[in-house]
Amino acid sequence: AIALGHKRVAQHNLIIALLKAGASKTMMNQLFGMTSTQTTDLRRFIALPKSDGRPAIPNEQQQASLWQAWQQICHDKIDITGQLLDLHEKTGLRINAIWPLMQAWSQSSIEKML
């Protein structure tokens, strides 16, 4: 029971870290099954400002920096949430700008293997 409690606390802390780093409602739904209302309520509870809508697309230099950082970790045994937070810390980009690029790069890698 204690281990389950620690796991829930760890997941809650992870969710908060992702939200603070710019995770979107869609991401929170895909990663944790959270509804839009749950995400909005949690953002409000931890006093995050309202979302600015769609993220700015990183410029070429930012994308190159992100690509290099992603190449260093994409084959590690880190789960996607860990990768997102790591890339956010390394590049300073918001997670909602990192996520679509990671998905595109991952899809491209899969297609090349087929």
Secondary structure as GFF3:
##gff-version 3
##sequence-region A 1 114
A	DSSP	alpha_helix	2	20	.	.	.	ID=ss1
A	DSSP	alpha_helix	25	32	.	.	.	ID=ss2
A	DSSP	alpha_helix	36	45	.	.	.	ID=ss3
A	DSSP	alpha_helix	60	73	.	.	.	ID=ss4
A	DSSP	alpha_helix	80	91	.	.	.	ID=ss5
A	DSSP	alpha_helix	95	113	.	.	.	ID=ss6
###
